[in-house]
Amino acid sequence: MNLAAVVIVALAAVLIGAFGLRLSRTTSDFYVASRTVTPLWNASAIGGEYLSGASFLGIAGLILTHGADMLWLPVGWTGGYLVLLVLVSAPLRRSGAYTLPDFAESRLESMAVRRTASVLVVLIGWLYLMPQFQSAGLVLQTITGAPVWVGGLVVALVVAVNVLSGGMRSITFVQAFQYWLKLTALAVPVLFLLLAWRQDGAPELHDPAWTQPLTGDGEYGLYSTYSLILATFLGTMGLPHVLVRFYTNPDGRAARRTTLVVLSLLGAFYLMPGIYGWLGRLYAPGLEPPDTVVLTLPSLMVGGTAGDLLTALVTGGAFAAFLSTSSGLTVSVAGVIAQDLLKGGVRAFRVATLLAVAVPLGLALQARALSIADVVGLAFAVAASSFCPLLVLGIWWRRLTSAGALAGLFVGGGLACAAVLAQITGGPYGGLVGALVSQPAAWTVPIAFLVMVVVSLLTPGRIPKGVARTMVRLHTPENLALDRGDWRPRD
Amino acid sequence: MNRPEHRRVSVTSPRTAAARRRRFPATREIDEQTRVGELYMRSLLRTQFRLAMFVCTLLACVVGGLPLLFLLLPELRELRLLGIPLPWLLLAGLIYPALVGGAWLYVRQAERNERHFADLVERR
């Protein structure tokens, strides 16, 4: 039955994707669906794309293991949209760029900054994709006993077929569908679990080291908490698959309203992982691997046919999570590879899609298995240390220069990537080094901002010539008849 | 001004629409990047940036303050409301509607700022 759920979700994704096929014909369709998607569709699609396996399975697993301190993870993954809303959403949509490298090029008028941004998009995308494939393998192994590489391969294949057949437009439909599927797949079982818990006499959890914040994980708990908050709140705006969605809004005002709807949708979803973590600690403490707690609880607590049905539902939801996030990331990474590393056009996009999927699949089979939410958290840290300063300073500070942006991207992104590499290949490290490496954002983000500002102030001659016009384009409402320059993203 | 002196001159109060009329609409000042246009743009950016910073500061106080509060007042960690430990009630529940509420207020104010700017530059 669980396998049937996986097959149904995969088939549905492919069919809905094919349904959008006849609508996508030009290159522009492939990248941003011609910007005709309505705000509710768009918000559902952002939610569907954003809620990855890390949100669906990983958070509950981390809460089960580490307790209350991990509640900050979903808070940050939601609150990041508030920061994105106030600092970035409308100006970014008004910039008219398709991708982050587009934004970098149009704002700083420099191909060097564009290429650096492209490389970072690809790195963040691969870092985010790798744990999705790993977890898909883990889930399929848990429910069918299949070897661990099978699940990752299945997800990679479905995503590749989907992206190749429809591009962005079909992805928007698929993603919107996936949000509601994931919400249902987590909400219905949680009701049954809570009923079972009440019938069980509503047992209490007496484990203060787990239920109370700042009590576990050694002496650097406060540092880790703050670093996690910084990475998640500032990293959201730098995620390539999230940003590409903002270009599908008709204007800056719609971009803001879409973000508001996204916040509500995510807030509703993130009420649930905490409950799974709590019940998991009560009924399945010491579960191995903890990432499977969401899949295990229904059969453990409800049992019988109802338990089997609920397990099938959460399994389907988990695969929806892997598929949706991987599709969104693949579109973004492939778009950047096609535009900046290949010649561009639909054919290049197809080659790039295969590249975008194959590399993280290979990495997933090689790298050491970390918790999915931990690896995704590292991707947030890299985004917060590179694209966050680029976007915030680029949108609000006229004196940002191409040299400053380049230096900041190199130093901030480089340091964060080095920490990630150390964490994934080596580790776990102990003591202060361990805390600094596993949660790098608290030191890499300030360094990135500092480098960008200082180098910009030292190179005043390299302020882009068109900065005044660019500021008009970024900040004025579209209904005003103003000269916004003639920059257009390349097809 | 250097017309022959015998021409009649109409003397009007400056408080009429005719006196306030400018030669160009402000959109043209912005397009031609005059100093007046620059001033309009800077005022828009400053208003929107102040609003953004206000929301970010508020957010930083809440999310930055909570861990500190739990650190300095450990008894808060044990406190229970409605049978739920306070940290869980806040972090797994109430913080989400608070974020949505903050976002809603921001969107309203940001759109208001933009309408104000549009009124300002389109007034003739």
Interface residues (C-beta under 8 A of the other chain):
Chain A: A68 L71 W72 P74 V75 G76 T78 G79 Y81 L82 V83 L85 V86 L87 A90 P208 T211 Q212 P213 L214 T215 L222 T225 Y226 I229 F233 R253 R256 R257 T259 L260 L263 S264 G267 A268 Y270 L271 G274 I275 W278 W396 A468 R469 M471 V472 H475 T476 P477 N479 L480 A481 L482 D483
Chain B: T27 I30 D31 Q33 E38 M41 L44 L45 Q48 F49 L51 A52 V55 C56 L59 V63 G64 P67 F70 L71 R77 E78 P85 P87 W88 L91 A92 G93 I95 Y96 P97 L99 V100 G102 A103 W104 Y106 V107 A110 E111 E114 F117 A118 V121 E122
